[in-house]
Amino acid sequence: MNYRYGGNAHKELHTSIQADEEPFPTSVSVCFPERDQRRGEIELIQRLLFPTCWNAPELVRDELAIVDSLDELGSLFHAGVCPYTSSNTDEIVTSVLDALPQLRETLKKDIEAAYKGDPAAKSYTEIIRSYPGFLAIAMQRIAHVLYTAGAPEYARELTEYAKTQTGIDIHPGAEIGEHFFIDHGNGVVIGETATVGRWVRLYQDVTLGALHFKEQEGEAHKLKKDYKRHPNIGNHVVIGAGTKLLGPVNVGDHVSIGANSWITEDIPDHTKVYISNHPTQERKQNRQENQTHWVLYCNPVEVSSA
C-alpha cells in the first residue's frame, strides 16, 4: 500500500530546519560518506530530522520534498504496523509523522546535552552522525510514539534494530525527558516501565531494570505483564558506569550515583551515592603454573548529602 500523508508536519519540519543556527549544522553543500542501512526507515528518519548531516539538501530547500519523504516513510511505517493490527493503521502512522516536528526539537535538546556533557564532543554534527547514544534515543523517541499509539510490536522492532547498531537497549515503553545523554553506551539497558527526567546522563553498562518478576495468577510459568517494575529517575541525575538500579525505586532530583553501585532503595533529592572504599586486591602466586591470580573484595555503597 502506498501511504499518502495529509497532515502539516512537512510545513513544521521545513520551518524548523530553516530556523537552525550554529552550532547546529546548516550547510547544504557538505557531502558526507554514505552509509548502507538494513532498514529503510532509519535512513529516512535521519534525513528528515537532520538533512544537512545526511546529504539531503533538497529537504532544506523544498518543503514539497519533505512531503515526498514523509509519504515514503509513512509507507514503510504502514507496512511495519499492518501485520500487527488490522485496524486504525493509518491513524497510527499519521500520529507518528505528526509528532516528528516536536520530536526533532526534543532531539536538538538531546544533542545540546551530549555536547555539554562530553568534553570529547567537538561539534553537533559529530554527535548526530557518530554518537551511538544519540541514535539510540532518536529511535526510541519515535518508537515510543508508536508504542503509545497502539503499535508496540513494530515499535520494538525499531528499538531492537537500534540496539544492534549501538549496543544500547531502550524499551519503547520507557518515558524519557529532554536533554537526555548516554555516553559511550555499550550495555545500557532501560526497561519498559522506567521513567527518566530532564538532564539525565548515563554512562556505559548502566541498567534501569527489574529486581524480580511477578507470576500471572492462575497461569503456570507465565510472568505478569503491564505493572510497574523499573526505576523512576528524577531531573539532573548522573549515573556512573556499571551501576544497576533495580525495581520500582525512586531517584530524586540532583542525584549523583558513582560507578558500579547497586541500588534497590529510594534515593532522596540532592544525594551522592558511591562505593565508600575501592575494592581491595590480593595477589596469589600459583607456583605450579607460574600464574598470578587477582581477587577483588568489594565494599558496600555509601549515601551522603550532596
Steps between C-alpha positions, in 0.01 A plus 500: 500500500627848413438725796417868437560740783236770541616692807715809555824348627679593175430870562614481862811296414596737219456801728700329775784405264510849352527650848812303595802706597850415614611282670244284321623408150342722234710466186331324208825472303673249729502141371555220751591138415191287449406227744304191402198432721328166536176679592381775272311673781825594674649675198178692430463604863858627511457695178168654607619605843851623417528529121825701500677210670364230270548642149144620450528869402174477306316466832645831611414680178162351412204441730339271243805272511419443866149393401645236266728370776212492748296298251788256458559471873128466562481211252781321684332566836169376357663177382659455842186567704249318278603138583437567868167682476219489245337823614593869531837449329470829313423685823803349674734590214364852469538561875869409481566721199309784665731466801826534300531881528473490880727195517760691299494785751541253787790328324671835453493532878650151530780613267559803719520277808752272329716791393496660844540170682792355304838681496597286198212629283633737235179594316127437476559333163732246662230414753228462236708278274719309743362471853326167568309653789341754268394237244354289780294781653388628159357161408353451846320834495335413169430145615341635818242687293424177313481314831250742654301526174429127503785338308732367776627204297620706207640757744707219651634411157645850464662507844639149454656610172651799677641261761680299232663823380582654839506235773238709684167340592222753572150357506251710300272517802752692711416868558808720459523874558687769306876556499572128533852372432658154500880518484684205341187292537602135470288280724247765608155350568185702575187299572143544381353672806801721580452877512789743458489872570679796337875547476587138582836357398579128496830328440573157356361180650230676704182298557162642592346159546265280697598344831258209482193395305145415602325192367163526332233367730341179379754440221801284569840616376361828366634829630261786569500788251415869510603592854762739635834324542773749395655812659383860493790741447462869588649811338869589484627150579835345407536120516852358480623207293395152605230615741186287541174654616248221547131504575252790521736715708474879497811710439456866585625816331865610496632154582844364410555124506857372481622219278410137572239582765216259570176685579179335623371776731372854448751786483391848616571831327849653515676175583826335398525121495837330461710203602670628816825311455637370176520120478820360644717262304697202621758324288564129533775314318417169335838328526413205278382707204706810585188715470377789712136515606325816616208492742270804542325570828215742442361747752144624548374832372468811715242775475575859589334838455631691201 
